[in-house]
Amino acid sequence: MIKEIELIQSKYYPEEALEVLGNLIQQKIAYHTQKTLRHNEMFGTPDEQAEIRLVALKHIKKTLIEELKQLDPQTVLQINGHVSLSIVTQ
């Protein structure tokens, strides 16, 4: 199975783009936070991969906020985001 999902395909002002993209990133942060907490409860140690991803996502969010806040509020941004789904070997 290979599937492409158009998740975002629209124009946004910087404040709107920050809301849309910031919320997506925040959901991923919440997912990996819960994952590492569950792993810690079950095994007594954090999930290393989730911890690495958390650091990366927080950096991405911080950078995005800084870059979007530097733009003129009337700047129009085109955001295209898609998700690719494919089966990997189990």
N, C-alpha and C positions, 0 to 999 in steps of 0.2 A: 504494500500500500504506500503510495506517495500522494500526499495531499498538500495543497497550498491554500492558506486562509488569509484573505486580505483583512487584517485587523484594523489598520488605520489607513485612510486614503483621503486626506482633506487638507484644507488650508487653515492655519491658525495664526493668531497674533502671539507674540512671545509669552504673555501671561497665560493664555489658553494652552499653548504648547507645554508650558511648565506643568499645568494642572493635569493634562492628559498623560504626558510621559512620566511626570513625577509620581502619579498614582500607579501606573504600571510598574515602575521600579519599586515603589513602596510595597506593592503586593508581593513581588519577588523577594524583597527583604523579609517580609513577614513569613513567607513560606520557608525560607532557609533558616530563619530564627527558630521557628517551631520544629523544624527538622533536627536541628542541633540540640534543642532542648529535650526532645523525645529520645534522641540517641544518648544524651547525658543521663536521662532517667533510667534507661534500659541497661546501659553498659558502663556508666560512671565516667564517661569521657565525651567531649563534644564531637560531633561529626566533622572531621577535618575538611572534607570537600565542601560542606556547607559553610564552614567558617571562612574558607578561602573565597568562596563566592560572595559571602556577606561583605568582606573587605572590598572586593571589586565593585559590587553594586553600590555601596556607599560612596566610593570614589566617583563612579559614573554619575550618581545623583548630584553630588557636590559640584562636579565640573559642569554638568548641564545647567544647574541653577546659576552658577557664575556666568556662563556664556550667554544664557538667555536674558539675564538681568542687564547685560551690557548693551543689548540691542535697543534700538528705538522702539517704543511701545506700538508704533503703527506699522512696523515691519511685518510683512506677511510671509509666513513659513509654510512650505508644502511638506507634509509629513506622510511618508509612505512606509508602512510597516506590515510585513507579512510573516506568517508562521509556516514553517515547512514541517510536515509530519512524515516520517518514514519508519519502517520497521527495521530494527537492527537485530543482529544475531543474538539469540537469547542465551 
